[in-house]
C-alpha cells in the first residue's frame, strides 16, 4: 500500500507532540491497555477516566481481577454498561492466571483466544504493550482510513474490516507499532471526529485524504441502515418501607444479567394493577405517587418507562422472597444497578416523602 504508507511518518510525528495525557498511556502495562480498551468501547474518554482510576485502585493487577467477587466487580463497572464485557474480562483473567502465570501473553493469536478479546483489543495490547506490529482497527480507525481512501464499502461488513486490517498490516512500522495504532485512534477521536465536522485544518495527513480533496469528508464512512429498535414499555416501581427501598436481582441470563434492579412490570400498568401486584408480593400498600416517564436505549431495544413510588407498611426481613430492602445509599457500595434505572434509582438515596 504505497499510498497509505505516506501517512506513517507525519502521523506518528503528530501523535508524539499532540497526544492527550491519559492515565493508561505510556505505562507499557498490558493490563492497563486491556482494561482501558474494554472500558473505551462505546464510551467517551473523559467519562472513562474516573472509572479506570477507581478500577485500578481496587483491582490493581490480573490476579485481583481474577479473584474479585462478582457483586464488587459489577459495582465497579456500574455506569459503563455492557456488563458482559467485565464478566468476560474476569474469565480471561482467570485463564491468564491458570495458563500464563498471571501475565497477558505477548502473542496476538493467543490474546484473541481469551474471553472478550477480539482482533481490535488483541491488536491494541500486542502493539502498545509488547511492540508487536499488528493493526488495531476500531471505529475511529475505520473512519480515518475510509476517508483517506474514499472507500465507499459498508464498514459493518467483516470483509471490509479485514481488508483494512490487511492494508494496515502492510504499512505498520515495526519500530513503533503502538504509536502508529494510537495515532490513528487519536486522529479519529480528536480531529477526524465521529460526531461533528472533521477538523481537516488540524490533520497531519489531510494532504493525502481523498475525501477531503473532494470535499466529501462527511460522506464517509458508509454504513448500511440499522434495523429499527424494538420498543418495550415498562412500569418501574419504587417501593419503600420507611427509609428502605425494594430492589431485586435480575435473571442470570439475558439483558442486564445478574444485576440488581427496581422491581418492574411489562407494559404500562394502571395504579390499580400496580397495587394489586404489590399485595401479591406480600406487602401492604399505603400510598402511590406517579414519578414521571423516562427512556433508555440499549443496542437493540428501547425501554419506555413510567414510574411509581409506593409507600408500604413495614414488613419482616426475609418475608419477600427475592425482593431486598436497601437503606438509602446502600446501593452505592454494594449493589450494581444499571443506568437504565437512573431516573428512578435516585429515590433510593432520598427520604421517602410520599
Protein Blocks (a to p, Z undefined) as FASTA:
>chain_A
ZZlmmmmmmmmmmmmmmpccdfkgoklpaklmmmmmmmmgopafklmmmmmmmmmmmmmb
fklmmmpcfklmmmmmgongpmllmmmmmmmmmmmmmmnnopacfbfklmmmpghiafkl
mmmmmmmmnopacddddfklmmmmmmmnopabdfkbmklmmmmmmmmmmmocfklmmlmm
mmmmmmmmmmmpcbdcddfklpcklmmmmklmnopmmmpccdddddddddddddddddde
hjbccdddddfedehihiacddddedjddfklmmmmmmmnopacfbdcdebjaddddfkb
ccdddddddddddddehilojaccddehklmmmpccdfklmmmmmmmmpccfZZ
